[in-house]
Amino acid sequence: MLSEMSAGELQGWWSYYNIEPWGYDMENTRAGVVAAASFNSRRTKKSQAVVKPDDFFRKPDAPAASPQKMRQTMEVLMANINAKQVDNG
């Protein structure tokens, strides 16, 4: 593709990407923003710390979490969701 693209066209695409990134990392970030906003909106005073968007996805070069770590994360998520439901009655 690069062999068929002029330098000007390549510069145009590069400029566009700098304004509006796309691809795997950007899609994970967008999904993480939604997940973090949803999770953080259900927090209570007794909840764990605020989560960040990148807490919800694994970087491509990072090792997969152990089953124990995944279970602990799920327990924290469910505890926060259940605590909010109890608070709202």
Secondary structure, 3 states (H helix, E strand, C coil): CHHHCCHHHHHHHHHHHHHCCCCHHHHHHHHHHHHHHHHHHCCCCCCCCCCCHHHHCCCCCCCCCCHHHHHHHHHHHHHHHHHHHHHHC
